[in-house]
Amino acid sequence: MPLMAGLTFDERPQGIPDKRQHSVRFPDLSILEITLNTVMKLPIQGQEEELNDLKISCTHIDLDRKVPVSIEKDDNGQLTATISPGNGGNYTLDFTIDQEHVPKSPMNFFVKGDIHDDQCRFSKNNEGHIFAFNKEMLEFNVENEQPHKKVELTGKVELPNGTKVILQPSKQTEDCHLFSFTPCDVGKHKVSVLNKGRPIVGSPMAVEISSAPQKDLYLPRYKGAPVVRGNSVV
């Protein structure tokens, strides 16, 4: 039953060990409706010597990301695994002993909610700001927190009048990518950045422009005037 913001299980899991005779048992998450940021506490039952050797890992299947799992042992030697999924989508839990899955493992479950990319995020400058003017250009950086993995970044800014301007980054280093554009209107601009088609952490983000440096829209790294098609600028 629910407890505060989390999800706990009052009854110890029941199950029948298979032919490998493992005693480890745990609740079946695949039958539950789980929402974002739900704190799940899973009681894990079994023989103490097996629980001592038990390895538990969680992976977000859609993002191919490891998800932290914290494990606590009570006075009776039984375990409680705590997981708090911060992203929607498909997950899998692996319970292994000596690299061998125990019965019911791997176990897949689904979390309701949007999927955002957690590989990249907006980066603050030395003054602690995300957006800053460089002459007439408004610039911001996106940081790749996993530089061993490639990024496919795209960006756009929605102007106060609803027009959308497509932005392309220039790579500064393996883990830093610079976006820039020249505002031509005052008011709120909505900046969105995607990595591999998914919004990065904090996207979209709004920035208020109090004064526009010029009247004609100019996109850096594009020659000539922007071409307007429908509601997009390319």
Protein Blocks (a to p, Z undefined) as FASTA:
>chain_A
ZZhjbccdfbacdddddfkopabdcddfklpccdehiacdddddddfklmmmpccddddf
klopacdddddddfkopacdddddfbecjddddddeehiacehiacddddedddddfkbc
cdddfkopabdcehjaccdddddfblmbccddddddddfkopacddddddfblmbccddd
ddfbecjddddddeehiacehiacddddfbdfbfbdcdehiacjdddehjacZZ
